[in-house]
Amino acid sequence: MIRLFAALAVPGDVAHALGARQAGLPGARWSSPESLHITLRFFGEMDENRADDLDLELAQISVAAMSVALDGVGAFGEGDDFRAVWVGVSADPTMEQLARRCERAARAVGLKPEARAWRPHVTLAYLRRPDPASVAAWLRANALLRPPTFRAAAFGLYSSWRNQRGSEYRLERLYRLAGM
């Protein structure tokens, strides 16, 4: 069994800029720069045969390369149940189209439709029982965050492997976007 998701990688220079904001939140488990990404579709665990079929479906996606603008910060959860802090992604019709096509690929290989609305973001840290006042302070301090825009020329199929530090992500396949 392999746990998979499709994502756009955050390039090193942008990840470095985001790294400067990965402080000031006690107890946060900050994401490593190389693991920063924008999830297009989480597929979950599947056997190797289904993973191969998914790879074939994803390889057929044709979408234009795009500029990606990160904008502002937020958190998942509220009060005593904050789970993560993230950087938002500006709305982009091409990225939305890519996410819809990844959803279509998932359904083509027999996966259940994603029940949650897609909300593009880059997770900066996972939180475990944080002080709500500390989270609110971090959000206020980083509210105007506008990292450099970057060009997405490909998306990837990643595997997720759990370890003592959290999850490690490995690029399994890379799919080029049109126009690059």
Secondary structure, DSSP 8 states (H G I E B T S, - for coil): -EEEEEEEE--HHHHHHHHTTS-S-TT-EE--GGG-EEEEEEEEEE-HHHHHHHHHHHHT---B-EEE-EEEEEEES-GGG--EEEEEE---HHHHHHHHHHHHHHHHTT-----S----EEEEEE-SS--HHHHHHHHHHTTT-----EEE-EEEEEEEEEETTEEEEEEEEEEE-BT-
